[in-house]
């Protein structure tokens, strides 16, 4: 919101358009926090927990799955303790455990793929066959399949790495680096690693697991999109594999919920002030139960819709400011990589530039 208002807004003639973009972004960020940042994440936690630990339990009252309701209520209580009650000890434990779980996921994922190494080449063949085969070509010619592929690719890509949403700006902006390009490089790296490394590995886990027919692309009966990886791990490591994925999903997704509650809070604060944040947090926590009870497809649709809205004002500003980004990046590369003697560009804002230069001079003296 602030880079839209203060960054784009300082371009001649862009003060009011920038202010409008900032307000729109804040509104859409609040909506997105309920989708990708809450209900979508909670839904995946619930489905995987139910599949791993309560697959043999059928308990429905009035059309409501009571297992899902109980999981949702437990998550609601945990969320309320941290988000509303400020009990950061639980969040701190989760933050410390998540990096170890991420490493463990990669290690066990590589083992799962390695065990089925003979299916790696057929898996890649299946990917390219379905993407560029006769059926895909025919659909591409008509435009229908091409549209579907592009839409689904953009939806899942955004859900995976949040590239283009503007949400990660709220995290990166809290860093204390002087060089904006350096922080931007980390932003590029996280998108690359998440999409090209982790997502590719996850695809291979699924395709080499035997849970998907490589010729038809049809998922085996009894396996849903939400529990596919859990079942794939279960096929290699037994029940423990399913438990591991369910717990990993709990930690990954729940910490994402906590992060997005902060994003939404900042957006609410921008629009309504600090007092509005308290009301927002209560609503945000109550929506956790909705995520646990709704269908997976509905959770995806809500997330995708709000994500799309959130991207619009952000990408407009990205295009407007891209010449400035190119200029600062070129300056950084010339100094750090090519070794040219150029004056560092820390910011387009004269006051911030002067402060950064003064701070840099102090560091040199020390």
Secondary structure, 3 states (H helix, E strand, C coil): CHHHHHHHHHCCCCHHHHHHHHHHHHHHHHHHHHHHHHHHHHHHHHHHHHHHHCCCCCCEECCEEHHHHHHHHHHHHHHHHHHHCCCHHHHHHHHHHHHHHHHHHHHHHHHHHHHCHHHHHHHHHHHHHHHHCHHHHHHHHHCHHHHHHHHHHHHHHHHHHCCCCCCCHHHHCCCCCCCHHHHHHHHHHHHHHHHHHHHHHHHHHHHCCCCECCCCCCECCCCCCCCHHHHHHHHHHCHHHHHHHHHHHHHHHHHHHHHHHHHHHHHHHHHHCHHHHHHHHHHHHHHHHHHHHCCHHHHHHHHHHHHHHHHHHHHHHHHHHHHHHHHHHHHHHHHHCCCCCCCCCCCCCHHHHHHHHHHHHHHHHC
